[in-house]
Amino acid sequence: MRVDYRFCPACGSRLLPREVEGRWLPGCPACDFVAWPDPKVAVAVLAHDGHGQLLLIRRGTPPAQGEWALPGGYVDAQETPTEAARRELLEETGLELEVERLEGVHHVPVGDGGGLLVLAYVGRLSGGKGRTTPEALELAMVDPARSPELGFSAHREALAGWRAQGG
Ligand SMILES: [Zn+2]
């Protein structure tokens, strides 16, 4: 979510443009606060069944509503990225994950103005009972070589990276 600060969240003064490291950013004339745009952090899950099949969801919510994607979502405060990966998969599909490794980190230059970093984890489906949810209208186990087009560039990169690493 983009936040357009007009007042200093530390002291309440009206923010004014300030040049910081060559960029003009909203800065507080009374204290050191600068509304610096930071990237958001999300996870994507390459969840496989141990036999080369990959779990995809068809998204029920924007963005990319109705398109195929990897399970995933934003990392919450006070949560580790691997906890976020397990939580998002469970919330969206009812399935449990044993995280194996990080596939890679993918940068998306859109969103809140600070961009998005997507941490893609590879893991094995380890339990639970698969179900559709408002976030995941369909679940599918697919051959990664025959995957439908995914709705997010970071997910396409993660899938290509995982396949290049040998799946
Ligand atoms: Zn201030």
Backbone and ligand atoms as CSV (ligand in chain L), in Angstrom:
chain,resi,resn,atom,element,x,y,z
A,1,MET,N,N,0.848,-1.188,0.000
A,1,MET,CA,C,0.000,0.000,0.000
A,1,MET,C,C,0.886,1.241,0.000
A,2,ARG,N,N,0.579,2.206,-0.860
A,2,ARG,CA,C,1.335,3.449,-0.883
A,2,ARG,C,C,0.784,4.386,0.188
A,3,VAL,N,N,1.697,4.974,0.962
A,3,VAL,CA,C,1.300,5.959,1.972
A,3,VAL,C,C,1.888,7.293,1.570
A,4,ASP,N,N,1.038,8.289,1.366
A,4,ASP,CA,C,1.505,9.637,1.064
A,4,ASP,C,C,1.475,10.454,2.343
A,5,TYR,N,N,2.634,10.544,2.975
A,5,TYR,CA,C,2.692,11.305,4.221
A,5,TYR,C,C,2.596,12.793,3.924
A,6,ARG,N,N,1.740,13.496,4.680
A,6,ARG,CA,C,1.714,14.953,4.622
A,6,ARG,C,C,2.205,15.562,5.926
A,7,PHE,N,N,2.059,14.811,7.013
A,7,PHE,CA,C,2.493,15.296,8.315
A,7,PHE,C,C,3.486,14.297,8.905
A,8,CYS,N,N,4.398,14.807,9.691
A,8,CYS,CA,C,5.426,13.953,10.282
A,8,CYS,C,C,4.789,12.993,11.294
A,9,PRO,N,N,4.971,11.666,11.116
A,9,PRO,CA,C,4.395,10.729,12.090
A,9,PRO,C,C,5.112,10.775,13.438
A,10,ALA,N,N,6.283,11.416,13.480
A,10,ALA,CA,C,7.016,11.507,14.747
A,10,ALA,C,C,6.614,12.738,15.547
A,11,CYS,N,N,6.472,13.918,14.876
A,11,CYS,CA,C,6.222,15.141,15.640
A,11,CYS,C,C,5.028,15.952,15.133
A,12,GLY,N,N,4.419,15.575,14.021
A,12,GLY,CA,C,3.197,16.230,13.567
A,12,GLY,C,C,3.409,17.462,12.701
A,13,SER,N,N,4.654,17.851,12.453
A,13,SER,CA,C,4.903,19.021,11.588
A,13,SER,C,C,4.530,18.701,10.149
A,14,ARG,N,N,4.182,19.757,9.376
A,14,ARG,CA,C,3.895,19.541,7.957
A,14,ARG,C,C,5.203,19.228,7.227
A,15,LEU,N,N,5.174,18.156,6.398
A,15,LEU,CA,C,6.383,17.747,5.679
A,15,LEU,C,C,6.629,18.662,4.483
A,16,LEU,N,N,7.881,18.880,4.179
A,16,LEU,CA,C,8.298,19.699,3.040
A,16,LEU,C,C,9.289,18.886,2.207
A,17,PRO,N,N,9.343,19.169,0.897
A,17,PRO,CA,C,10.306,18.433,0.075
A,17,PRO,C,C,11.733,18.665,0.568
A,18,ARG,N,N,12.466,17.575,0.661
A,18,ARG,CA,C,13.863,17.667,1.095
A,18,ARG,C,C,14.709,16.812,0.153
A,19,GLU,N,N,15.884,17.330,-0.225
A,19,GLU,CA,C,16.764,16.554,-1.092
A,19,GLU,C,C,17.609,15.632,-0.230
A,20,VAL,N,N,17.474,14.322,-0.487
A,20,VAL,CA,C,18.221,13.314,0.266
A,20,VAL,C,C,18.906,12.400,-0.744
A,21,GLU,N,N,20.227,12.395,-0.717
A,21,GLU,CA,C,20.999,11.533,-1.611
A,21,GLU,C,C,20.512,11.661,-3.057
A,22,GLY,N,N,20.288,12.886,-3.476
A,22,GLY,CA,C,19.943,13.130,-4.871
A,22,GLY,C,C,18.474,12.957,-5.226
A,23,ARG,N,N,17.628,12.651,-4.221
A,23,ARG,CA,C,16.188,12.484,-4.485
A,23,ARG,C,C,15.411,13.470,-3.640
A,24,TRP,N,N,14.275,13.943,-4.180
A,24,TRP,CA,C,13.396,14.817,-3.401
A,24,TRP,C,C,12.339,13.976,-2.711
A,25,LEU,N,N,12.345,14.015,-1.394
A,25,LEU,CA,C,11.438,13.199,-0.587
A,25,LEU,C,C,10.753,14.091,0.443
A,26,PRO,N,N,9.542,13.679,0.919
A,26,PRO,CA,C,8.906,14.450,1.993
A,26,PRO,C,C,9.732,14.350,3.272
A,27,GLY,N,N,10.160,15.493,3.787
A,27,GLY,CA,C,10.983,15.505,5.002
A,27,GLY,C,C,10.398,16.441,6.036
A,28,CYS,N,N,10.710,16.177,7.294
A,28,CYS,CA,C,10.197,17.002,8.391
A,28,CYS,C,C,11.188,18.131,8.689
A,29,PRO,N,N,10.705,19.396,8.678
A,29,PRO,CA,C,11.617,20.504,8.983
A,29,PRO,C,C,11.989,20.586,10.463
A,30,ALA,N,N,11.250,19.856,11.327
A,30,ALA,CA,C,11.472,19.982,12.771
A,30,ALA,C,C,12.295,18.830,13.358
A,31,CYS,N,N,12.267,17.683,12.681
A,31,CYS,CA,C,13.061,16.559,13.186
A,31,CYS,C,C,13.694,15.835,11.987
A,32,ASP,N,N,14.240,14.672,12.185
A,32,ASP,CA,C,15.001,14.009,11.130
A,32,ASP,C,C,14.159,13.092,10.248
A,33,PHE,N,N,12.843,13.013,10.457
A,33,PHE,CA,C,12.024,12.059,9.713
A,33,PHE,C,C,12.028,12.364,8.209
A,34,VAL,N,N,12.228,11.319,7.406
A,34,VAL,CA,C,12.079,11.398,5.943
A,34,VAL,C,C,11.204,10.225,5.512
A,35,ALA,N,N,10.187,10.520,4.678
A,35,ALA,CA,C,9.297,9.445,4.188
A,35,ALA,C,C,10.003,8.731,3.034
A,36,TRP,N,N,10.898,7.855,3.397
A,36,TRP,CA,C,11.717,7.131,2.425
A,36,TRP,C,C,10.916,5.944,1.901
A,37,PRO,N,N,10.759,5.781,0.566
A,37,PRO,CA,C,9.973,4.646,0.062
A,37,PRO,C,C,10.762,3.336,0.136
A,38,ASP,N,N,10.305,2.421,0.966
A,38,ASP,CA,C,10.945,1.114,1.131
A,38,ASP,C,C,10.207,0.067,0.319
A,39,PRO,N,N,10.914,-0.968,-0.149
A,39,PRO,CA,C,10.201,-2.059,-0.828
A,39,PRO,C,C,9.371,-2.865,0.149
A,40,LYS,N,N,8.277,-3.407,-0.343
A,40,LYS,CA,C,7.527,-4.388,0.430
A,40,LYS,C,C,8.148,-5.760,0.178
A,41,VAL,N,N,7.905,-6.694,1.094
A,41,VAL,CA,C,8.478,-8.037,0.991
A,41,VAL,C,C,7.346,-9.054,0.912
A,42,ALA,N,N,7.424,-9.925,-0.080
A,42,ALA,CA,C,6.435,-10.981,-0.246
A,42,ALA,C,C,7.154,-12.311,-0.426
A,43,VAL,N,N,6.396,-13.386,-0.274
A,43,VAL,CA,C,6.922,-14.723,-0.541
A,43,VAL,C,C,6.078,-15.373,-1.636
A,44,ALA,N,N,6.722,-16.271,-2.380
A,44,ALA,CA,C,6.025,-17.152,-3.314
A,44,ALA,C,C,6.494,-18.566,-3.015
A,45,VAL,N,N,5.612,-19.536,-3.214
A,45,VAL,CA,C,5.915,-20.906,-2.814
A,45,VAL,C,C,5.897,-21.832,-4.031
A,46,LEU,N,N,7.048,-22.451,-4.291
A,46,LEU,CA,C,7.149,-23.528,-5.290
A,46,LEU,C,C,6.952,-24.826,-4.528
A,47,ALA,N,N,5.672,-25.225,-4.375
A,47,ALA,CA,C,5.316,-26.376,-3.546
A,47,ALA,C,C,5.162,-27.597,-4.452
A,48,HIS,N,N,6.015,-28.599,-4.234
A,48,HIS,CA,C,5.970,-29.795,-5.082
A,48,HIS,C,C,5.584,-31.016,-4.248
A,49,ASP,N,N,5.242,-32.076,-4.948
A,49,ASP,CA,C,4.734,-33.267,-4.267
A,49,ASP,C,C,5.792,-34.358,-4.094
A,50,GLY,N,N,7.048,-34.036,-4.424
A,50,GLY,CA,C,8.103,-35.035,-4.321
A,50,GLY,C,C,8.232,-35.900,-5.557
A,51,HIS,N,N,7.307,-35.744,-6.499
A,51,HIS,CA,C,7.335,-36.520,-7.749
A,51,HIS,C,C,7.339,-35.594,-8.963
A,52,GLY,N,N,7.788,-34.355,-8.770
A,52,GLY,CA,C,7.961,-33.446,-9.892
A,52,GLY,C,C,6.737,-32.633,-10.263
A,53,GLN,N,N,5.647,-32.783,-9.510
A,53,GLN,CA,C,4.445,-32.005,-9.809
A,53,GLN,C,C,4.396,-30.770,-8.907
A,54,LEU,N,N,3.994,-29.644,-9.486
A,54,LEU,CA,C,4.008,-28.354,-8.806
A,54,LEU,C,C,2.588,-27.875,-8.562
A,55,LEU,N,N,2.364,-27.305,-7.368
A,55,LEU,CA,C,1.042,-26.778,-7.017
A,55,LEU,C,C,0.862,-25.364,-7.543
A,56,LEU,N,N,-0.217,-25.149,-8.267
A,56,LEU,CA,C,-0.620,-23.803,-8.691
A,56,LEU,C,C,-2.005,-23.504,-8.145
A,57,ILE,N,N,-2.286,-22.219,-8.009
A,57,ILE,CA,C,-3.640,-21.786,-7.651
A,57,ILE,C,C,-4.148,-20.853,-8.738
A,58,ARG,N,N,-5.468,-20.864,-8.920
A,58,ARG,CA,C,-6.088,-19.838,-9.767
A,58,ARG,C,C,-6.648,-18.783,-8.833
A,59,ARG,N,N,-6.140,-17.556,-8.993
A,59,ARG,CA,C,-6.384,-16.512,-8.003
A,59,ARG,C,C,-7.817,-16.013,-8.011
A,60,GLY,N,N,-8.359,-15.840,-6.788
A,60,GLY,CA,C,-9.720,-15.352,-6.667
A,60,GLY,C,C,-9.814,-13.877,-6.354
A,61,THR,N,N,-8.661,-13.237,-6.115
A,61,THR,CA,C,-8.655,-11.833,-5.715
A,61,THR,C,C,-7.643,-11.069,-6.557
A,62,PRO,N,N,-7.863,-9.766,-6.733
A,62,PRO,CA,C,-6.879,-8.945,-7.452
A,62,PRO,C,C,-5.588,-8.823,-6.625
A,63,PRO,N,N,-4.454,-8.560,-7.230
A,63,PRO,CA,C,-4.240,-8.461,-8.678
A,63,PRO,C,C,-4.164,-9.845,-9.323
A,64,ALA,N,N,-4.194,-9.864,-10.633
A,64,ALA,CA,C,-4.119,-11.114,-11.410
A,64,ALA,C,C,-5.287,-12.043,-11.070
A,65,GLN,N,N,-6.438,-11.462,-10.766
A,65,GLN,CA,C,-7.629,-12.264,-10.443
A,65,GLN,C,C,-7.982,-13.156,-11.627
A,66,GLY,N,N,-8.234,-14.442,-11.327
A,66,GLY,CA,C,-8.608,-15.393,-12.370
A,66,GLY,C,C,-7.429,-16.020,-13.088
A,67,GLU,N,N,-6.214,-15.549,-12.794
A,67,GLU,CA,C,-5.034,-16.110,-13.458
A,67,GLU,C,C,-4.365,-17.130,-12.539
A,68,TRP,N,N,-3.526,-17.961,-13.149
A,68,TRP,CA,C,-2.776,-18.953,-12.390
A,68,TRP,C,C,-1.559,-18.305,-11.746
A,69,ALA,N,N,-1.220,-18.799,-10.570
A,69,ALA,CA,C,-0.103,-18.213,-9.819
A,69,ALA,C,C,0.435,-19.245,-8.849
A,70,LEU,N,N,1.589,-18.938,-8.277
A,70,LEU,CA,C,2.086,-19.684,-7.135
A,70,LEU,C,C,1.351,-19.177,-5.894
A,71,PRO,N,N,1.165,-20.037,-4.896
A,71,PRO,CA,C,0.672,-19.525,-3.618
A,71,PRO,C,C,1.677,-18.515,-3.058
A,72,GLY,N,N,1.183,-17.590,-2.232
A,72,GLY,CA,C,2.107,-16.633,-1.623
A,72,GLY,C,C,1.400,-15.371,-1.206
A,73,GLY,N,N,2.177,-14.448,-0.651
A,73,GLY,CA,C,1.612,-13.182,-0.212
A,73,GLY,C,C,2.648,-12.386,0.568
A,74,TYR,N,N,2.182,-11.332,1.223
A,74,TYR,CA,C,3.095,-10.443,1.938
A,74,TYR,C,C,3.570,-11.061,3.244
A,75,VAL,N,N,4.812,-10.730,3.577
A,75,VAL,CA,C,5.369,-11.112,4.879
A,75,VAL,C,C,4.855,-10.128,5.915
A,76,ASP,N,N,4.274,-10.660,6.993
A,76,ASP,CA,C,3.777,-9.814,8.076
A,76,ASP,C,C,4.926,-9.369,8.979
A,77,ALA,N,N,4.687,-8.259,9.699
A,77,ALA,CA,C,5.640,-7.852,10.724
A,77,ALA,C,C,5.758,-8.969,11.758
A,78,GLN,N,N,6.948,-9.145,12.309
A,78,GLN,CA,C,7.216,-10.139,13.364
A,78,GLN,C,C,7.153,-11.579,12.857
A,79,GLU,N,N,7.215,-11.766,11.552
A,79,GLU,CA,C,7.105,-13.104,10.977
A,79,GLU,C,C,8.348,-13.339,10.118
A,80,THR,N,N,8.917,-14.536,10.191
A,80,THR,CA,C,10.049,-14.825,9.314
A,80,THR,C,C,9.501,-15.145,7.912
A,81,PRO,N,N,10.331,-14.990,6.878
A,81,PRO,CA,C,9.849,-15.305,5.524
A,81,PRO,C,C,9.387,-16.756,5.366
A,82,THR,N,N,10.057,-17.706,5.997
A,82,THR,CA,C,9.609,-19.095,5.858
A,82,THR,C,C,8.292,-19.327,6.602
A,83,GLU,N,N,8.094,-18.635,7.717
A,83,GLU,CA,C,6.788,-18.702,8.385
A,83,GLU,C,C,5.705,-18.146,7.475
A,84,ALA,N,N,6.017,-17.040,6.783
A,84,ALA,CA,C,5.044,-16.448,5.857
A,84,ALA,C,C,4.717,-17.430,4.734
A,85,ALA,N,N,5.716,-18.131,4.224
A,85,ALA,CA,C,5.486,-19.091,3.140
A,85,ALA,C,C,4.536,-20.195,3.598
A,86,ARG,N,N,4.780,-20.737,4.803
A,86,ARG,CA,C,3.916,-21.809,5.326
A,86,ARG,C,C,2.510,-21.292,5.609
A,87,ARG,N,N,2.428,-20.091,6.190
A,87,ARG,CA,C,1.128,-19.517,6.534
A,87,ARG,C,C,0.304,-19.232,5.281
A,88,GLU,N,N,0.920,-18.606,4.288
A,88,GLU,CA,C,0.165,-18.261,3.081
A,88,GLU,C,C,-0.342,-19.516,2.376
A,89,LEU,N,N,0.504,-20.530,2.289
A,89,LEU,CA,C,0.067,-21.764,1.627
A,89,LEU,C,C,-1.114,-22.381,2.381
A,90,LEU,N,N,-1.003,-22.434,3.708
A,90,LEU,CA,C,-2.075,-23.027,4.514
A,90,LEU,C,C,-3.367,-22.214,4.384
A,91,GLU,N,N,-3.263,-20.889,4.450
A,91,GLU,CA,C,-4.460,-20.043,4.347
A,91,GLU,C,C,-5.140,-20.206,2.991
A,92,GLU,N,N,-4.322,-20.253,1.930
A,92,GLU,CA,C,-4.890,-20.241,0.581
A,92,GLU,C,C,-5.384,-21.606,0.135
A,93,THR,N,N,-4.754,-22.687,0.637
A,93,THR,CA,C,-5.046,-24.017,0.080
A,93,THR,C,C,-5.333,-25.093,1.116
A,94,GLY,N,N,-5.083,-24.842,2.392
A,94,GLY,CA,C,-5.253,-25.870,3.410
A,94,GLY,C,C,-4.122,-26.877,3.462
A,95,LEU,N,N,-3.079,-26.651,2.671
A,95,LEU,CA,C,-1.971,-27.607,2.589
A,95,LEU,C,C,-0.765,-27.129,3.403
A,96,GLU,N,N,-0.010,-28.111,3.911
A,96,GLU,CA,C,1.154,-27.818,4.740
A,96,GLU,C,C,2.436,-28.007,3.935
A,97,LEU,N,N,3.450,-27.259,4.340
A,97,LEU,CA,C,4.689,-27.206,3.572
A,97,LEU,C,C,5.883,-27.486,4.459
A,98,GLU,N,N,6.815,-28.280,3.929
A,98,GLU,CA,C,8.136,-28.409,4.525
A,98,GLU,C,C,9.077,-27.615,3.633
A,99,VAL,N,N,9.510,-26.452,4.136
A,99,VAL,CA,C,10.373,-25.587,3.321
A,99,VAL,C,C,11.727,-26.256,3.143
A,100,GLU,N,N,12.192,-26.314,1.906
A,100,GLU,CA,C,13.481,-26.944,1.604
A,100,GLU,C,C,14.597,-25.929,1.390
A,101,ARG,N,N,14.313,-24.905,0.592
A,101,ARG,CA,C,15.368,-23.936,0.302
A,101,ARG,C,C,14.771,-22.716,-0.381
A,102,LEU,N,N,15.602,-21.693,-0.468
A,102,LEU,CA,C,15.250,-20.480,-1.215
A,102,LEU,C,C,15.604,-20.699,-2.683
A,103,GLU,N,N,14.632,-20.508,-3.558
A,103,GLU,CA,C,14.949,-20.558,-5.005
A,103,GLU,C,C,15.688,-19.300,-5.409
A,104,GLY,N,N,15.182,-18.134,-4.970
A,104,GLY,CA,C,15.812,-16.872,-5.341
A,104,GLY,C,C,14.971,-15.703,-4.882
A,105,VAL,N,N,15.469,-14.509,-5.168
A,105,VAL,CA,C,14.790,-13.259,-4.818
A,105,VAL,C,C,14.513,-12.506,-6.109
A,106,HIS,N,N,13.289,-12.052,-6.258
A,106,HIS,CA,C,12.860,-11.421,-7.508
A,106,HIS,C,C,12.327,-10.028,-7.212
A,107,HIS,N,N,12.811,-9.071,-7.987
A,107,HIS,CA,C,12.429,-7.669,-7.785
A,107,HIS,C,C,11.333,-7.278,-8.758
A,108,VAL,N,N,10.314,-6.608,-8.243
A,108,VAL,CA,C,9.215,-6.120,-9.078
A,108,VAL,C,C,9.157,-4.606,-8.904
A,109,PRO,N,N,9.403,-3.828,-9.974
A,109,PRO,CA,C,9.488,-2.375,-9.830
A,109,PRO,C,C,8.134,-1.689,-9.920
A,110,VAL,N,N,7.148,-2.213,-9.216
A,110,VAL,CA,C,5.822,-1.603,-9.209
A,110,VAL,C,C,5.269,-1.666,-7.792
A,111,GLY,N,N,4.068,-1.194,-7.606
A,111,GLY,CA,C,3.422,-1.364,-6.317
A,111,GLY,C,C,3.360,-0.071,-5.551
A,112,ASP,N,N,4.014,-0.014,-4.393
A,112,ASP,CA,C,3.823,1.107,-3.474
A,112,ASP,C,C,4.786,2.253,-3.741
A,113,GLY,N,N,5.499,2.203,-4.854
A,113,GLY,CA,C,6.486,3.233,-5.122
A,113,GLY,C,C,7.859,2.836,-4.654
A,114,GLY,N,N,7.939,1.900,-3.721
A,114,GLY,CA,C,9.213,1.384,-3.257
A,114,GLY,C,C,9.533,0.044,-3.886
A,115,GLY,N,N,8.624,-0.468,-4.723
A,115,GLY,CA,C,8.843,-1.761,-5.359
A,115,GLY,C,C,8.533,-2.915,-4.425
A,116,LEU,N,N,8.766,-4.095,-4.925
A,116,LEU,CA,C,8.415,-5.324,-4.215
A,116,LEU,C,C,9.562,-6.312,-4.366
A,117,LEU,N,N,9.932,-6.963,-3.269
A,117,LEU,CA,C,10.895,-8.060,-3.304
A,117,LEU,C,C,10.134,-9.345,-3.015
A,118,VAL,N,N,10.238,-10.312,-3.925
A,118,VAL,CA,C,9.550,-11.590,-3.752
A,118,VAL,C,C,10.595,-12.660,-3.468
A,119,LEU,N,N,10.501,-13.269,-2.279
A,119,LEU,CA,C,11.372,-14.370,-1.897
A,119,LEU,C,C,10.660,-15.665,-2.275
A,120,ALA,N,N,11.256,-16.431,-3.201
A,120,ALA,CA,C,10.606,-17.651,-3.675
A,120,ALA,C,C,11.233,-18.853,-2.979
A,121,TYR,N,N,10.388,-19.619,-2.268
A,121,TYR,CA,C,10.842,-20.797,-1.544
A,121,TYR,C,C,10.391,-22.069,-2.246
A,122,VAL,N,N,11.283,-23.060,-2.245
A,122,VAL,CA,C,10.950,-24.396,-2.711
A,122,VAL,C,C,10.624,-25.235,-1.488
A,123,GLY,N,N,9.539,-25.985,-1.561
A,123,GLY,CA,C,9.191,-26.848,-0.445
A,123,GLY,C,C,8.361,-28.020,-0.913
A,124,ARG,N,N,8.301,-29.007,-0.028
A,124,ARG,CA,C,7.540,-30.209,-0.336
A,124,ARG,C,C,6.220,-30.169,0.419
A,125,LEU,N,N,5.151,-30.501,-0.270
A,125,LEU,CA,C,3.851,-30.596,0.392
A,125,LEU,C,C,3.924,-31.724,1.408
A,126,SER,N,N,3.557,-31.419,2.650
A,126,SER,CA,C,3.804,-32.374,3.730
A,126,SER,C,C,2.545,-32.779,4.485
A,127,GLY,N,N,1.391,-32.276,4.092
A,127,GLY,CA,C,0.182,-32.670,4.801
A,127,GLY,C,C,-0.931,-31.678,4.566
A,128,GLY,N,N,-1.942,-31.799,5.417
A,128,GLY,CA,C,-3.105,-30.934,5.269
A,128,GLY,C,C,-4.102,-31.534,4.300
A,129,LYS,N,N,-5.202,-30.805,4.131
A,129,LYS,CA,C,-6.272,-31.262,3.256
A,129,LYS,C,C,-6.565,-30.129,2.287
A,130,GLY,N,N,-6.281,-30.362,1.010
A,130,GLY,CA,C,-6.431,-29.307,0.010
A,130,GLY,C,C,-7.878,-28.878,-0.149
A,131,ARG,N,N,-8.080,-27.562,-0.257
A,131,ARG,CA,C,-9.428,-27.017,-0.430
A,131,ARG,C,C,-9.294,-25.702,-1.175
A,132,THR,N,N,-10.359,-25.337,-1.880
A,132,THR,CA,C,-10.374,-24.014,-2.490
A,132,THR,C,C,-10.804,-22.995,-1.445
A,133,THR,N,N,-10.458,-21.748,-1.695
A,133,THR,CA,C,-10.771,-20.645,-0.788
A,133,THR,C,C,-11.117,-19.434,-1.655
A,134,PRO,N,N,-11.620,-18.356,-1.045
A,134,PRO,CA,C,-11.853,-17.151,-1.854
A,134,PRO,C,C,-10.590,-16.639,-2.545
A,135,GLU,N,N,-9.430,-16.949,-1.970
A,135,GLU,CA,C,-8.166,-16.515,-2.574
A,135,GLU,C,C,-7.693,-17.469,-3.668
A,136,ALA,N,N,-8.105,-18.725,-3.595
A,136,ALA,CA,C,-7.655,-19.750,-4.545
A,136,ALA,C,C,-8.879,-20.504,-5.051
A,137,LEU,N,N,-9.370,-20.123,-6.213
A,137,LEU,CA,C,-10.610,-20.688,-6.747
A,137,LEU,C,C,-10.425,-22.125,-7.233
A,138,GLU,N,N,-9.201,-22.435,-7.661
A,138,GLU,CA,C,-8.866,-23.794,-8.096
A,138,GLU,C,C,-7.457,-24.099,-7.635
A,139,LEU,N,N,-7.211,-25.376,-7.330
A,139,LEU,CA,C,-5.863,-25.860,-7.075
A,139,LEU,C,C,-5.537,-26.841,-8.183
A,140,ALA,N,N,-4.283,-26.857,-8.608
A,140,ALA,CA,C,-3.883,-27.812,-9.641
A,140,ALA,C,C,-2.454,-28.254,-9.404
A,141,MET,N,N,-2.205,-29.566,-9.590
A,141,MET,CA,C,-0.843,-30.080,-9.609
A,141,MET,C,C,-0.465,-30.207,-11.081
A,142,VAL,N,N,0.615,-29.530,-11.463
A,142,VAL,CA,C,0.986,-29.505,-12.877
A,142,VAL,C,C,2.428,-29.959,-13.074
A,143,ASP,N,N,2.673,-30.457,-14.279
A,143,ASP,CA,C,4.043,-30.685,-14.739
A,143,ASP,C,C,4.644,-29.301,-15.006
A,144,PRO,N,N,5.740,-28.929,-14.324
A,144,PRO,CA,C,6.276,-27.570,-14.502
A,144,PRO,C,C,6.604,-27.233,-15.958
A,145,ALA,N,N,6.916,-28.248,-16.751
A,145,ALA,CA,C,7.226,-27.991,-18.163
A,145,ALA,C,C,5.974,-27.627,-18.956
A,146,ARG,N,N,4.815,-27.944,-18.404
A,146,ARG,CA,C,3.549,-27.660,-19.096
A,146,ARG,C,C,2.680,-26.698,-18.295
A,147,SER,N,N,3.327,-25.874,-17.477
A,147,SER,CA,C,2.585,-24.927,-16.645
A,147,SER,C,C,1.841,-23.921,-17.502
A,148,PRO,N,N,0.614,-23.587,-17.122
A,148,PRO,CA,C,-0.026,-22.445,-17.772
A,148,PRO,C,C,0.758,-21.167,-17.461
A,149,GLU,N,N,0.543,-20.133,-18.261
A,149,GLU,CA,C,1.201,-18.848,-18.026
A,149,GLU,C,C,0.796,-18.318,-16.651
A,150,LEU,N,N,1.770,-17.888,-15.852
A,150,LEU,CA,C,1.474,-17.368,-14.524
A,150,LEU,C,C,1.242,-15.859,-14.592
A,151,GLY,N,N,0.396,-15.358,-13.694
A,151,GLY,CA,C,-0.057,-13.972,-13.760
A,151,GLY,C,C,0.925,-12.929,-13.255
A,152,PHE,N,N,2.026,-13.376,-12.604
A,152,PHE,CA,C,2.994,-12.422,-12.051
A,152,PHE,C,C,4.384,-12.684,-12.617
A,153,SER,N,N,5.089,-11.592,-12.966
A,153,SER,CA,C,6.439,-11.742,-13.515
A,153,SER,C,C,7.367,-12.435,-12.519
A,154,ALA,N,N,7.241,-12.109,-11.238
A,154,ALA,CA,C,8.122,-12.726,-10.237
A,154,ALA,C,C,7.892,-14.233,-10.167
A,155,HIS,N,N,6.639,-14.666,-10.359
A,155,HIS,CA,C,6.333,-16.099,-10.324
A,155,HIS,C,C,6.874,-16.795,-11.563
A,156,ARG,N,N,6.790,-16.118,-12.707
A,156,ARG,CA,C,7.376,-16.700,-13.928
A,156,ARG,C,C,8.886,-16.862,-13.767
A,157,GLU,N,N,9.537,-15.845,-13.177
A,157,GLU,CA,C,10.980,-15.919,-12.942
A,157,GLU,C,C,11.312,-17.041,-11.961
A,158,ALA,N,N,10.514,-17.179,-10.911
A,158,ALA,CA,C,10.773,-18.207,-9.898
A,158,ALA,C,C,10.629,-19.604,-10.491
A,159,LEU,N,N,9.588,-19.790,-11.311
A,159,LEU,CA,C,9.377,-21.097,-11.933
A,159,LEU,C,C,10.542,-21.412,-12.884
A,160,ALA,N,N,10.948,-20.430,-13.681
A,160,ALA,CA,C,12.069,-20.647,-14.607
A,160,ALA,C,C,13.355,-20.934,-13.826
A,161,GLY,N,N,13.547,-20.222,-12.732
A,161,GLY,CA,C,14.748,-20.426,-11.923
A,161,GLY,C,C,14.786,-21.808,-11.301
A,162,TRP,N,N,13.657,-22.233,-10.788
A,162,TRP,CA,C,13.560,-23.557,-10.163
A,162,TRP,C,C,13.844,-24.652,-11.189
A,163,ARG,N,N,13.261,-24.510,-12.383
A,163,ARG,CA,C,13.495,-25.513,-13.435
A,163,ARG,C,C,14.965,-25.508,-13.856
A,164,ALA,N,N,15.577,-24.312,-13.955
A,164,ALA,CA,C,16.995,-24.216,-14.340
A,164,ALA,C,C,17.894,-24.866,-13.283
A,165,GLN,N,N,17.418,-24.862,-12.017
A,165,GLN,CA,C,18.193,-25.471,-10.925
A,165,GLN,C,C,17.948,-26.980,-10.843
A,166,GLY,N,N,17.128,-27.516,-11.717
A,166,GLY,CA,C,16.869,-28.948,-11.735
A,166,GLY,C,C,15.568,-29.353,-11.085
A,167,GLY,N,N,14.734,-28.391,-10.730
A,167,GLY,CA,C,13.421,-28.668,-10.157
A,167,GLY,C,C,13.495,-29.004,-8.696
L,1,ZN,ZN,ZN,9.068,15.562,12.685
